[in-house]
Amino acid sequence: MAQGFLVCVAPDAHIDYLAQHPGLVHAYLDGAPAPAPAPSWWPSEPPPMLDSWSINHRNTDLYHWILNGGPGHVSDAGAIFQSWHAPDHPASFVKLDAYTERFALHAAQLPELAAKVRKVDLEAVRRAFVDWCKAQGKTWEDIDRYACEPFVDEFAALGEQLDAAIRDGHGMLW
């Protein structure tokens, strides 16, 4: 099981190589040596990652709900969090390992994800959080602005990373 929801950017060529060699994604993310012959671009240290998430395997559906406005499965780039709680649902992400822990989106898919991320604000988070809590049978009456701000901050950080990846023509791994 993946230890956390880590996100990094990578050129499409790296994503394609890792998709063709599914056993190598963890070595790539660790900056560990690849089995010979390794491509010339293989990292010698871990790539920079966005790792400030409060996300884990128990709440990926909440993050999916926040991003997509509800619990329904999607097949577009908004499936980033769905990849962990519903990895076998048909979606446009690339599976990078046999354990359904690591996935990717190609560069052409990131503008669609960035547009969804930009829509995440306090009201969207509060509405999704309340609805998610109701669906889980949890209390929601005390969900206020302060409970929602950390989610908005996390999505803002993801948005910054997406903007940089789009600017550089890169895709994204998680």
KEFIMI-619401 format. One record per atom (N, C-alpha, C, O, CB): residue in three letters; z, y, x. Coordinates in steps of 0.2 Angstrom, whole numbers, padded with zeros to 4 digits, always signed. Glycine has a CB too. Layout:
N
ALAZYX
...
***
This chain:
174
MET+0000-0006+0004
MET+0000+0000+0000
MET+0000+0006+0004
MET+0004+0007+0009
MET+0006+0000-0005
ALA-0004+0011+0003
ALA-0005+0017+0007
ALA+0002+0021+0006
ALA+0006+0021+0001
ALA-0010+0022+0004
GLN+0004+0024+0012
GLN+0011+0027+0012
GLN+0011+0034+0009
GLN+0016+0036+0007
GLN+0013+0028+0019
GLY+0005+0037+0008
GLY+0005+0043+0004
GLY-0002+0045+0003
GLY-0007+0043+0005
GLY+0008+0049+0009
PHE-0003+0050-0001
PHE-0009+0053-0003
PHE-0011+0058+0002
PHE-0010+0064+0001
PHE-0009+0056-0011
LEU-0015+0056+0007
LEU-0017+0060+0012
LEU-0024+0062+0011
LEU-0028+0057+0009
LEU-0016+0057+0019
VAL-0026+0068+0012
VAL-0033+0070+0011
VAL-0036+0073+0018
VAL-0032+0077+0021
VAL-0034+0075+0005
CYS-0042+0071+0020
CYS-0045+0074+0026
CYS-0052+0075+0024
CYS-0055+0071+0020
CYS-0044+0070+0032
VAL-0055+0079+0028
VAL-0063+0080+0027
VAL-0066+0076+0033
VAL-0063+0075+0038
VAL-0065+0088+0028
ALA-0072+0074+0031
ALA-0076+0071+0036
ALA-0084+0071+0034
ALA-0086+0072+0028
ALA-0074+0063+0036
PRO-0088+0071+0039
PRO-0095+0072+0038
PRO-0097+0065+0034
PRO-0094+0060+0034
PRO-0099+0072+0044
ASP-0103+0066+0030
ASP-0105+0061+0026
ASP-0107+0055+0030
ASP-0106+0049+0028
ASP-0111+0063+0022
ALA-0109+0056+0036
ALA-0111+0050+0041
ALA-0105+0046+0042
ALA-0105+0040+0043
ALA-0114+0053+0047
HIS-0099+0049+0043
HIS-0093+0045+0044
HIS-0091+0041+0038
HIS-0089+0035+0039
HIS-0087+0050+0046
ILE-0092+0044+0032
ILE-0090+0041+0026
ILE-0095+0035+0025
ILE-0092+0029+0023
ILE-0091+0046+0020
ASP-0101+0036+0026
ASP-0106+0030+0026
ASP-0104+0025+0031
ASP-0104+0019+0029
ASP-0113+0033+0027
TYR-0102+0026+0037
TYR-0101+0021+0042
TYR-0094+0017+0039
TYR-0094+0011+0040
TYR-0099+0025+0049
LEU-0089+0021+0037
LEU-0083+0018+0035
LEU-0084+0013+0029
LEU-0081+0008+0028
LEU-0078+0023+0034
ALA-0089+0016+0024
ALA-0090+0012+0019
ALA-0094+0005+0021
ALA-0093+0000+0017
ALA-0095+0016+0014
GLN-0098+0005+0026
GLN-0101-0001+0028
GLN-0097-0005+0032
GLN-0098-0011+0033
GLN-0107+0001+0032
HIS-0091-0002+0035
HIS-0086-0006+0039
HIS-0079-0005+0036
HIS-0075-0002+0039
HIS-0086-0004+0046
PRO-0078-0008+0030
PRO-0072-0006+0026
PRO-0065-0008+0030
PRO-0060-0005+0028
PRO-0072-0010+0020
GLY-0065-0012+0035
GLY-0059-0013+0039
GLY-0057-0008+0044
GLY-0052-0008+0047
GLY-0060-0020+0042
LEU-0061-0003+0044
LEU-0060+0002+0050
LEU-0057+0009+0047
LEU-0055+0013+0051
LEU-0066+0004+0053
VAL-0056+0010+0041
VAL-0054+0016+0038
VAL-0047+0018+0041
VAL-0046+0024+0042
VAL-0054+0016+0031
HIS-0043+0013+0041
HIS-0036+0015+0043
HIS-0036+0016+0051
HIS-0032+0021+0052
HIS-0031+0009+0042
ALA-0040+0013+0055
ALA-0040+0015+0062
ALA-0043+0022+0062
ALA-0041+0026+0067
ALA-0044+0010+0066
TYR-0048+0024+0058
TYR-0051+0030+0059
TYR-0046+0036+0057
TYR-0045+0040+0061
TYR-0057+0031+0053
LEU-0042+0034+0052
LEU-0037+0039+0049
LEU-0031+0040+0054
LEU-0027+0045+0055
LEU-0034+0037+0043
ASP-0030+0034+0058
ASP-0024+0034+0063
ASP-0027+0037+0070
ASP-0022+0038+0074
ASP-0022+0027+0064
GLY-0033+0038+0071
GLY-0036+0040+0077
GLY-0035+0034+0082
GLY-0035+0035+0088
GLY-0032+0046+0080
ALA-0035+0028+0080
ALA-0034+0022+0084
ALA-0041+0020+0086
ALA-0046+0021+0083
ALA-0031+0016+0080
PRO-0042+0016+0092
PRO-0048+0014+0094
PRO-0052+0009+0089
PRO-0048+0005+0086
PRO-0047+0010+0101
ALA-0058+0010+0089
ALA-0062+0006+0084
ALA-0065+0000+0088
ALA-0065+0000+0094
ALA-0068+0010+0081
PRO-0066-0006+0085
PRO-0069-0011+0088
PRO-0076-0009+0091
PRO-0079-0005+0088
PRO-0070-0017+0084
ALA-0077-0012+0097
ALA-0083-0010+0101
ALA-0089-0013+0097
ALA-0088-0018+0094
ALA-0083-0013+0108
PRO-0095-0010+0097
PRO-0096-0003+0099
PRO-0094+0002+0094
PRO-0097+0002+0089
PRO-0103-0003+0102
ALA-0090+0007+0096
ALA-0088+0012+0092
ALA-0093+0018+0092
ALA-0096+0019+0097
ALA-0081+0015+0094
PRO-0094+0021+0086
PRO-0099+0027+0087
PRO-0096+0032+0091
PRO-0090+0033+0092
PRO-0100+0030+0079
SER-0101+0036+0094
SER-0099+0041+0099
SER-0094+0047+0095
SER-0090+0050+0099
SER-0105+0045+0101
TRP-0094+0047+0089
TRP-0090+0052+0085
TRP-0083+0050+0084
TRP-0079+0053+0081
TRP-0094+0055+0079
TRP-0082+0043+0085
TRP-0075+0040+0083
TRP-0069+0045+0085
TRP-0069+0046+0091
TRP-0075+0033+0085
PRO-0065+0046+0081
PRO-0059+0051+0083
PRO-0054+0047+0088
PRO-0053+0041+0087
PRO-0055+0053+0077
SER-0052+0051+0093
SER-0047+0048+0097
SER-0040+0050+0095
SER-0035+0048+0098
SER-0048+0051+0104
GLU-0039+0054+0090
GLU-0033+0056+0087
GLU-0034+0057+0079
GLU-0039+0058+0077
GLU-0030+0062+0090
PRO-0028+0056+0075
PRO-0029+0057+0068
PRO-0032+0063+0066
PRO-0031+0069+0069
PRO-0022+0056+0065
PRO-0037+0063+0061
PRO-0040+0070+0059
PRO-0035+0074+0055
PRO-0030+0071+0053
PRO-0046+0068+0054
PRO-0035+0080+0055
PRO-0031+0085+0052
PRO-0031+0083+0044
PRO-0036+0082+0041
PRO-0033+0092+0052
MET-0025+0082+0041
MET-0024+0080+0034
MET-0020+0084+0030
MET-0015+0088+0033
MET-0021+0073+0034
LEU-0022+0085+0024
LEU-0017+0088+0019
LEU-0013+0083+0017
LEU-0015+0078+0013
LEU-0022+0091+0013
ASP-0006+0084+0018
ASP-0002+0078+0017
ASP+0005+0081+0013
ASP+0010+0078+0013
ASP+0000+0075+0023
SER+0004+0087+0010
SER+0010+0090+0007
SER+0011+0089+0000
SER+0014+0093-0004
SER+0010+0098+0008
TRP+0008+0083-0002
TRP+0009+0081-0009
TRP+0015+0078-0011
TRP+0019+0075-0007
TRP+0003+0076-0011
SER+0017+0079-0017
SER+0023+0075-0020
SER+0020+0069-0024
SER+0024+0066-0028
SER+0027+0079-0025
ILE+0014+0067-0023
ILE+0011+0062-0026
ILE+0012+0055-0023
ILE+0013+0054-0017
ILE+0003+0063-0026
ASN+0013+0050-0028
ASN+0014+0043-0025
ASN+0011+0038-0031
ASN+0008+0041-0035
ASN+0022+0041-0025
HIS+0011+0032-0030
HIS+0008+0027-0034
HIS+0011+0027-0041
HIS+0008+0025-0046
HIS+0009+0020-0031
ARG+0017+0030-0042
ARG+0020+0030-0049
ARG+0017+0036-0053
ARG+0018+0036-0059
ARG+0027+0031-0048
ASN+0015+0042-0050
ASN+0013+0048-0054
ASN+0006+0050-0053
ASN+0004+0056-0054
ASN+0017+0053-0052
THR+0001+0046-0050
THR-0006+0048-0049
THR-0009+0049-0056
THR-0013+0053-0057
THR-0010+0042-0046
ASP-0006+0046-0061
ASP-0009+0047-0068
ASP-0007+0054-0070
ASP-0011+0057-0074
ASP-0006+0042-0073
LEU-0001+0057-0068
LEU+0000+0064-0070
LEU-0004+0069-0066
LEU-0007+0073-0069
LEU+0008+0065-0068
TYR-0006+0067-0060
TYR-0010+0072-0056
TYR-0017+0071-0059
TYR-0021+0077-0060
TYR-0011+0070-0049
HIS-0019+0065-0061
HIS-0026+0065-0065
HIS-0026+0069-0071
HIS-0031+0072-0073
HIS-0027+0057-0066
TRP-0021+0068-0075
TRP-0020+0072-0081
TRP-0020+0079-0080
TRP-0024+0083-0084
TRP-0013+0070-0085
ILE-0017+0082-0075
ILE-0017+0089-0073
ILE-0024+0091-0072
ILE-0027+0096-0074
ILE-0012+0091-0068
LEU-0028+0087-0067
LEU-0034+0089-0065
LEU-0040+0089-0071
LEU-0044+0093-0071
LEU-0036+0085-0059
ASN-0039+0084-0075
ASN-0044+0082-0080
ASN-0042+0084-0087
ASN-0046+0083-0092
ASN-0046+0075-0080
GLY-0036+0086-0088
GLY-0034+0089-0095
GLY-0032+0083-0100
GLY-0031+0084-0106
GLY-0040+0092-0098
GLY-0031+0077-0097
GLY-0029+0072-0101
GLY-0029+0065-0098
GLY-0031+0065-0092
GLY-0033+0071-0108
PRO-0027+0060-0101
PRO-0027+0053-0098
PRO-0033+0049-0097
PRO-0034+0044-0094
PRO-0022+0049-0101
GLY-0039+0051-0101
GLY-0045+0047-0101
GLY-0048+0047-0094
GLY-0048+0051-0090
GLY-0050+0051-0105
HIS-0051+0041-0093
HIS-0054+0040-0087
HIS-0060+0044-0086
HIS-0064+0045-0091
HIS-0056+0032-0086
VAL-0062+0046-0080
VAL-0068+0050-0079
VAL-0072+0046-0074
VAL-0070+0042-0070
VAL-0066+0057-0077
SER-0079+0048-0073
SER-0083+0044-0068
SER-0085+0049-0063
SER-0089+0047-0059
SER-0089+0041-0072
ASP-0084+0056-0064
ASP-0086+0061-0059
ASP-0081+0062-0054
ASP-0076+0058-0053
ASP-0087+0067-0063
ALA-0082+0067-0050
ALA-0077+0069-0044
ALA-0070+0070-0046
ALA-0066+0069-0042
ALA-0080+0075-0040
GLY-0069+0071-0052
GLY-0062+0072-0055
GLY-0058+0065-0055
GLY-0052+0065-0056
GLY-0062+0074-0062
ALA-0061+0060-0053
ALA-0058+0053-0052
ALA-0054+0052-0046
ALA-0051+0047-0045
ALA-0063+0048-0053
ILE-0053+0057-0042
ILE-0049+0057-0036
ILE-0042+0053-0037
ILE-0041+0049-0033
ILE-0048+0064-0032
PHE-0038+0055-0041
PHE-0032+0052-0042
PHE-0032+0046-0046
PHE-0028+0041-0045
PHE-0027+0057-0046
GLN-0037+0045-0050
GLN-0038+0039-0054
GLN-0040+0034-0050
GLN-0039+0028-0051
GLN-0044+0040-0059
SER-0042+0035-0044
SER-0044+0030-0039
SER-0038+0026-0037
SER-0039+0020-0036
SER-0047+0033-0032
TRP-0032+0028-0038
TRP-0026+0025-0036
TRP-0023+0021-0042
TRP-0020+0016-0042
TRP-0021+0029-0033
HIS-0023+0024-0048
HIS-0020+0021-0054
HIS-0025+0017-0058
HIS-0023+0013-0062
HIS-0017+0026-0058
ALA-0032+0018-0057
ALA-0037+0014-0060
ALA-0043+0013-0056
ALA-0048+0015-0057
ALA-0039+0017-0067
PRO-0042+0010-0050
PRO-0047+0009-0045
PRO-0053+0005-0047
PRO-0059+0006-0044
PRO-0044+0006-0039
ASP-0053+0001-0052
ASP-0058-0003-0054
ASP-0063+0000-0060
ASP-0068-0002-0061
ASP-0056-0010-0056
HIS-0060+0006-0062
HIS-0064+0009-0067
HIS-0070+0013-0064
HIS-0069+0016-0059
HIS-0060+0015-0071
PRO-0076+0012-0066
PRO-0082+0014-0063
PRO-0081+0022-0062
PRO-0080+0026-0067
PRO-0088+0013-0067
ALA-0082+0024-0056
ALA-0082+0031-0054
ALA-0086+0032-0048
ALA-0089+0028-0045
ALA-0075+0033-0053
SER-0087+0039-0047
SER-0092+0040-0041
SER-0089+0040-0034
SER-0092+0042-0030
SER-0095+0047-0043
PHE-0083+0039-0034
PHE-0080+0038-0027
PHE-0082+0032-0023
PHE-0084+0027-0026
PHE-0072+0039-0027
VAL-0081+0033-0017
VAL-0083+0027-0012
VAL-0077+0023-0010
VAL-0072+0026-0008
VAL-0087+0030-0006
LYS-0077+0017-0011
LYS-0071+0013-0009
LYS-0072+0011-0002
LYS-0077+0009+0000
LYS-0070+0006-0013
LEU-0066+0013+0002
LEU-0067+0012+0009
LEU-0063+0006+0012
LEU-0063+0005+0018
LEU-0065+0018+0013
ASP-0059+0002+0008
ASP-0056-0003+0010
ASP-0055-0009+0005
ASP-0056-0007-0001
ASP-0049-0001+0013
ALA-0053-0014+0006
ALA-0052-0020+0002
ALA-0046-0019-0002
ALA-0045-0023-0007
ALA-0053-0027+0005
TYR-0041-0015+0000
TYR-0035-0015-0004
TYR-0035-0009-0009
TYR-0029-0008-0012
TYR-0029-0013+0002
THR-0040-0006-0010
THR-0040+0000-0015
THR-0035+0005-0014
THR-0032+0007-0018
THR-0040-0003-0022
GLU-0035+0007-0007
GLU-0030+0012-0005
GLU-0034+0018-0003
GLU-0031+0024-0004
GLU-0026+0009+0000
ARG-0040+0017+0000
ARG-0043+0023+0003
ARG-0050+0024+0000
ARG-0054+0019-0001
ARG-0044+0022+0011
PHE-0052+0030-0001
PHE-0058+0032-0005
PHE-0061+0038-0002
PHE-0058+0041+0003
PHE-0057+0033-0012
ALA-0067+0040-0004
ALA-0070+0046-0001
ALA-0075+0048-0007
ALA-0077+0045-0011
ALA-0074+0044+0005
LEU-0077+0055-0006
LEU-0082+0058-0010
LEU-0087+0061-0004
LEU-0085+0063+0001
LEU-0079+0064-0015
HIS-0093+0061-0006
HIS-0098+0064-0002
HIS-0098+0071-0003
HIS-0096+0074-0008
HIS-0105+0061-0003
ALA-0101+0075+0002
ALA-0101+0082+0002
ALA-0104+0085-0004
ALA-0102+0090-0007
ALA-0105+0085+0008
ALA-0109+0082-0007
ALA-0113+0084-0013
ALA-0108+0084-0019
ALA-0109+0087-0024
ALA-0119+0080-0014
GLN-0103+0080-0019
GLN-0098+0079-0025
GLN-0093+0084-0024
GLN-0089+0085-0030
GLN-0096+0072-0025
LEU-0091+0087-0019
LEU-0086+0092-0018
LEU-0086+0098-0022
LEU-0081+0100-0025
LEU-0085+0094-0011
PRO-0092+0101-0023
PRO-0092+0107-0028
PRO-0089+0106-0035
PRO-0086+0110-0038
PRO-0099+0110-0028
GLU-0091+0100-0037
GLU-0088+0098-0044
GLU-0081+0097-0044
GLU-0078+0100-0049
GLU-0092+0091-0046
LEU-0078+0094-0039
LEU-0071+0093-0038
LEU-0068+0100-0037
LEU-0062+0102-0041
LEU-0069+0089-0033
ALA-0070+0104-0033
ALA-0068+0111-0032
ALA-0067+0115-0038
ALA-0063+0119-0040
ALA-0072+0115-0027
ALA-0072+0115-0043
ALA-0073+0118-0049
ALA-0067+0116-0053
ALA-0064+0120-0057
ALA-0079+0117-0053
LYS-0065+0110-0054
LYS-0060+0107-0058
LYS-0053+0109-0055
LYS-0049+0111-0058
LYS-0060+0099-0058
VAL-0053+0109-0048
VAL-0046+0111-0045
VAL-0045+0119-0046
VAL-0039+0121-0047
VAL-0047+0110-0037
ARG-0050+0123-0046
ARG-0049+0130-0047
ARG-0046+0132-0054
ARG-0043+0137-0055
ARG-0056+0134-0046
LYS-0047+0127-0059
LYS-0045+0128-0066
LYS-0037+0126-0067
LYS-0034+0128-0072
LYS-0049+0124-0071
VAL-0034+0123-0061
VAL-0027+0122-0062
VAL-0023+0128-0061
VAL-0023+0130-0055
VAL-0026+0116-0057
ASP-0020+0130-0066
ASP-0015+0135-0066
ASP-0009+0133-0069
ASP-0008+0128-0071
ASP-0018+0142-0069
LEU-0004+0138-0070
LEU+0003+0136-0073
LEU+0002+0134-0080
LEU+0006+0129-0081
LEU+0007+0143-0073
GLU-0002+0137-0084
GLU-0002+0134-0091
GLU-0006+0127-0091
GLU-0003+0123-0095
GLU-0006+0139-0095
ALA-0011+0126-0087
ALA-0014+0120-0087
ALA-0009+0114-0085
ALA-0009+0109-0088
ALA-0020+0120-0083
VAL-0005+0116-0080
VAL+0000+0111-0077
VAL+0005+0110-0082
VAL+0007+0104-0084
VAL+0003+0114-0070
ARG+0008+0115-0085
ARG+0013+0114-0090
ARG+0011+0110-0096
ARG+0014+0106-0098
ARG+0016+0121-0093
ARG+0005+0112-0099
ARG+0002+0108-0104
ARG+0001+0101-0103
ARG+0003+0096-0106
ARG-0005+0111-0107
ALA-0002+0099-0097
ALA-0003+0092-0095
ALA+0004+0089-0093
ALA+0005+0083-0095
ALA-0007+0092-0088
PHE+0009+0092-0090
PHE+0015+0089-0089
PHE+0019+0087-0095
PHE+0022+0082-0096
PHE+0020+0094-0084
VAL+0019+0092-0100
VAL+0022+0091-0106
VAL+0019+0085-0110
VAL+0023+0080-0112
VAL+0022+0097-0111
ASP+0013+0085-0110
ASP+0009+0079-0114
ASP+0010+0073-0110
ASP+0011+0067-0113
ASP+0002+0081-0114
TRP+0010+0073-0103
TRP+0011+0067-0099
TRP+0018+0064-0101
TRP+0019+0058-0102
TRP+0010+0068-0092
CYS+0023+0069-0101
CYS+0030+0067-0102
CYS+0031+0063-0109
CYS+0034+0058-0110
CYS+0035+0073-0101
LYS+0028+0066-0114
LYS+0028+0064-0121
LYS+0025+0057-0121
LYS+0028+0052-0124
LYS+0024+0068-0125
ALA+0019+0056-0117
ALA+0016+0049-0117
ALA+0020+0044-0114
ALA+0020+0038-0115
ALA+0009+0050-0114
GLN+0024+0046-0109
GLN+0029+0042-0105
GLN+0036+0041-0108
GLN+0040+0037-0106
GLN+0030+0045-0098
GLY+0037+0044-0114
GLY+0043+0044-0117
GLY+0049+0047-0113
GLY+0055+0046-0114
GLY+0045+0037-0118
LYS+0047+0052-0109
LYS+0052+0056-0106
LYS+0053+0063-0109
LYS+0049+0065-0113
LYS+0049+0057-0098
THR+0059+0066-0107
THR+0060+0073-0110
THR+0056+0078-0107
THR+0054+0077-0101
THR+0068+0075-0109
TRP+0054+0083-0111
TRP+0049+0088-0108
TRP+0052+0095-0110
TRP+0049+0100-0108
TRP+0043+0087-0111
GLU+0057+0096-0114
GLU+0060+0102-0116
GLU+0061+0107-0111
GLU+0061+0113-0111
GLU+0066+0101-0121
ASP+0064+0104-0105
ASP+0066+0109-0099
ASP+0060+0110-0094
ASP+0062+0113-0089
ASP+0072+0106-0096
ILE+0054+0108-0096
ILE+0049+0110-0091
ILE+0047+0117-0092
ILE+0044+0119-0097
ILE+0042+0105-0093
ASP+0048+0121-0087
ASP+0046+0128-0087
ASP+0042+0130-0081
ASP+0039+0125-0077
ASP+0053+0132-0086
ARG+0041+0136-0080
ARG+0037+0139-0075
ARG+0039+0136-0068
ARG+0034+0134-0064
ARG+0037+0146-0074
TYR+0045+0135-0066
TYR+0047+0133-0060
TYR+0046+0126-0058
TYR+0045+0124-0053
TYR+0055+0135-0059
ALA+0046+0122-0064
ALA+0044+0115-0063
ALA+0037+0114-0062
ALA+0035+0109-0059
ALA+0046+0111-0069
CYS+0033+0119-0064
CYS+0026+0118-0063
CYS+0023+0121-0057
CYS+0017+0119-0055
CYS+0022+0121-0069
GLU+0026+0126-0054
GLU+0023+0130-0048
GLU+0022+0125-0042
GLU+0017+0126-0039
GLU+0028+0135-0046
PRO+0026+0120-0041
PRO+0024+0116-0035
PRO+0017+0112-0036
PRO+0014+0111-0031
PRO+0029+0111-0034
PHE+0016+0110-0042
PHE+0009+0107-0043
PHE+0004+0112-0042
PHE-0002+0110-0039
PHE+0009+0104-0051
VAL+0005+0118-0045
VAL-0001+0123-0044
VAL-0002+0124-0036
VAL-0007+0125-0034
VAL+0001+0130-0047
ASP+0004+0125-0032
ASP+0003+0126-0025
ASP-0001+0120-0022
ASP-0005+0121-0017
ASP+0010+0126-0022
GLU+0001+0114-0024
GLU-0003+0108-0021
GLU-0010+0108-0023
GLU-0014+0107-0018
GLU+0000+0101-0024
PHE-0012+0110-0029
PHE-0019+0110-0030
PHE-0022+0116-0027
PHE-0028+0116-0025
PHE-0020+0111-0038
ALA-0019+0122-0026
ALA-0021+0127-0022
ALA-0023+0125-0015
ALA-0028+0127-0012
ALA-0016+0133-0022
ALA-0018+0121-0012
ALA-0020+0119-0005
ALA-0026+0114-0005
ALA-0030+0114+0000
ALA-0013+0115-0002
LEU-0026+0110-0010
LEU-0032+0106-0010
LEU-0038+0110-0011
LEU-0043+0108-0008
LEU-0031+0101-0016
GLY-0038+0115-0015
GLY-0044+0120-0016
GLY-0046+0123-0009
GLY-0052+0123-0008
GLY-0042+0125-0021
GLU-0041+0125-0005
GLU-0043+0128+0001
GLU-0046+0123+0006
GLU-0051+0124+0009
GLU-0036+0130+0005
GLN-0044+0117+0006
GLN-0047+0111+0010
GLN-0054+0110+0007
GLN-0059+0109+0011
GLN-0043+0105+0010
LEU-0055+0110+0001
LEU-0061+0108-0002
LEU-0066+0114+0000
LEU-0072+0113+0001
LEU-0061+0108-0010
ASP-0064+0120-0001
ASP-0068+0126+0001
ASP-0071+0125+0008
ASP-0076+0127+0010
ASP-0065+0133+0000
ALA-0066+0124+0013
ALA-0068+0123+0020
ALA-0073+0117+0021
ALA-0078+0117+0025
ALA-0062+0121+0024
ALA-0072+0111+0017
ALA-0076+0106+0018
ALA-0083+0107+0015
ALA-0088+0106+0018
ALA-0073+0100+0014
ILE-0083+0111+0010
ILE-0090+0113+0007
ILE-0093+0118+0011
ILE-0099+0117+0013
ILE-0089+0117+0000
ARG-0090+0122+0014
ARG-0093+0127+0019
ARG-0096+0123+0025
ARG-0101+0125+0028
ARG-0087+0132+0022
ASP-0092+0118+0027
ASP-0095+0114+0033
ASP-0100+0108+0031
ASP-0102+0105+0036
ASP-0089+0111+0037
GLY-0101+0107+0025
GLY-0105+0102+0023
GLY-0102+0095+0023
GLY-0106+0090+0025
GLY-0112+0102+0027
HIS-0096+0095+0023
HIS-0092+0088+0024
HIS-0090+0085+0017
HIS-0090+0089+0012
HIS-0086+0089+0028
GLY-0089+0079+0017
GLY-0086+0076+0011
GLY-0078+0075+0012
GLY-0075+0079+0017
GLY-0089+0069+0011
MET-0075+0071+0009
MET-0068+0070+0009
MET-0065+0063+0008
MET-0068+0059+0005
MET-0064+0075+0004
LEU-0060+0061+0012
LEU-0057+0055+0012
LEU-0050+0056+0009
LEU-0047+0061+0011
LEU-0057+0051+0019
TRP-0048+0051+0006
TRP-0041+0050+0004
TRP-0038+0043+0004
TRP-0032+0042+0002
TRP-0039+0054-0003
***
